[in-house]
């Protein structure tokens, strides 16, 4: 009798949003990966959209003309 094919191993991961550990068989089957659920994925995305995860840096000028240095008209 031939051996049965190896089943897909169950893997473990930790949700980057809530920290909960969860199991999955493959990334293709677990649609919200790397999050544990669609809710955590959506809440995280909302924080990016609202600017809660903004990377600190110098504030850009509101007027695009201010961004270019003025030239001497000599």
Secondary structure, DSSP 8 states (H G I E B T S, - for coil): ----------EEEE-TTT--EEEES-TTT-TTTTSSSHHHHHHHHHHHHHTTT--------SSGGGGS------
